[in-house]
């Protein structure tokens, strides 16, 4: 026997389902935000790591090979980074020069 004005079990469960769906949308939205934030942080870490490394642009017929900072946009190749020691050796070679834009030699001060 139902009480006048009482909410039925069916209506209660429909309301609960609506609320749970709302909660799920909120959680999925938060997950998307966190995934974006995590991806941005990963990119920031990669860029910071690249800034501490160096890379060599191969020699072209009319110019010398160039050493760039790892994050130099003039030679945007990912990976293949060189260590400090490798760059010091490379810059001692007559056919390898430092990029005049990013000035990679500034990161080669004695440690």
Backbone torsions as a table, in degrees:
resi	resn	phi	psi	omega
1	UNK	NA	127.0	-178.2
2	UNK	-93.4	147.5	179.2
3	UNK	-87.3	134.8	179.0
4	UNK	-57.7	133.6	178.5
5	UNK	82.5	-4.2	179.6
6	UNK	-78.1	152.4	178.4
7	UNK	-88.0	134.3	-178.5
8	UNK	-73.4	159.4	176.4
9	UNK	-59.5	-38.0	179.0
10	UNK	-61.4	-47.3	179.5
11	UNK	-65.5	-37.5	177.8
12	UNK	-61.9	-44.1	-178.7
13	UNK	-70.1	-34.2	175.0
14	UNK	-64.8	-42.3	178.1
15	UNK	-63.6	-41.6	178.1
16	UNK	-63.0	-43.9	178.7
17	UNK	-61.3	-42.7	177.9
18	UNK	-60.9	-43.4	-179.3
19	UNK	-65.9	-43.0	179.4
20	UNK	-64.8	-38.9	176.3
21	UNK	-63.9	-40.1	176.7
22	UNK	-61.8	-45.6	179.2
23	UNK	-61.3	-43.1	179.8
24	UNK	-62.6	-41.2	176.7
25	UNK	-61.9	-41.3	179.1
26	UNK	-63.7	-44.4	-179.6
27	UNK	-65.6	-42.9	178.8
28	UNK	-64.4	-37.6	175.5
29	UNK	-62.9	-42.2	178.7
30	UNK	-65.4	-39.2	177.3
31	UNK	-61.4	-43.3	177.8
32	UNK	-60.9	-43.3	178.2
33	UNK	-60.0	-44.8	-178.8
34	UNK	-67.7	-36.1	176.9
35	UNK	-64.6	-42.1	177.9
36	UNK	-63.2	-45.5	179.8
37	UNK	-61.9	-42.8	179.0
38	UNK	-63.1	-42.2	178.8
39	UNK	-64.9	-41.0	177.7
40	UNK	-63.8	-40.4	178.7
41	UNK	-66.1	-40.1	177.6
42	UNK	-61.4	-44.4	178.7
43	UNK	-63.9	-40.3	179.4
44	UNK	-62.8	-43.1	178.3
45	UNK	-63.7	-42.5	178.8
46	UNK	-62.6	-42.0	-179.8
47	UNK	-66.9	-41.3	178.4
48	UNK	-64.1	-39.0	178.1
49	UNK	-65.8	-42.7	179.4
50	UNK	-63.3	-35.3	-178.8
51	UNK	-64.7	-21.4	179.7
52	UNK	-93.9	4.1	-177.7
53	UNK	-120.8	-179.6	-179.6
54	UNK	-135.6	164.3	176.9
55	UNK	-146.7	156.3	-179.2
56	UNK	-115.8	126.7	173.2
57	UNK	-85.9	123.5	-177.1
58	UNK	-57.3	154.4	179.6
59	UNK	-66.1	140.1	173.0
60	UNK	-106.8	165.3	-174.9
61	UNK	-57.0	-33.4	-175.4
62	UNK	-105.1	1.7	-178.1
63	UNK	-146.0	163.2	179.7
64	UNK	-76.6	163.0	171.6
65	UNK	-67.0	149.7	-177.4
66	UNK	-121.5	137.7	171.8
67	UNK	-92.8	130.9	178.8
68	UNK	-121.7	156.1	167.3
69	UNK	-65.2	153.4	-176.9
70	UNK	-60.4	-24.7	-179.1
71	UNK	-105.4	14.7	-179.9
72	UNK	-67.5	127.1	-178.2
73	UNK	-76.9	-13.5	179.3
74	UNK	-70.8	-23.9	177.6
75	UNK	-137.2	78.4	-171.7
76	UNK	-83.0	58.4	177.7
77	UNK	-96.4	132.3	178.1
78	UNK	-92.2	143.4	177.5
79	UNK	81.4	174.3	179.9
80	UNK	70.6	30.1	-177.6
81	UNK	-73.7	151.3	179.8
82	UNK	-106.0	154.8	175.3
83	UNK	-82.8	170.5	177.7
84	UNK	-58.0	-46.7	-178.2
85	UNK	-61.6	-41.8	179.5
86	UNK	-64.0	-37.1	179.9
87	UNK	-71.3	-39.2	177.0
88	UNK	-59.4	-43.6	178.3
89	UNK	-64.3	-44.8	-178.2
90	UNK	-61.9	-43.0	-178.2
91	UNK	-69.6	-15.5	176.1
92	UNK	-80.0	-13.0	179.3
93	UNK	-77.2	142.8	-176.7
94	UNK	-68.9	-24.0	-176.3
95	UNK	-102.8	17.6	177.2
96	UNK	-127.0	128.1	-179.0
97	UNK	-122.1	164.5	176.2
98	UNK	-87.8	141.4	175.7
99	UNK	-60.3	132.4	-178.8
100	UNK	-80.7	-9.3	-180.0
101	UNK	-91.1	-55.6	-175.9
102	UNK	-87.7	-13.9	177.0
103	UNK	48.3	67.0	-175.8
104	UNK	-64.3	-19.9	-178.9
105	UNK	-67.1	-18.3	179.6
106	UNK	-66.7	-23.7	177.8
107	UNK	-89.4	7.2	-176.1
108	UNK	-106.8	13.5	178.1
109	UNK	-58.7	148.6	-179.9
110	UNK	-53.8	142.2	-178.9
111	UNK	-107.7	NA	NA
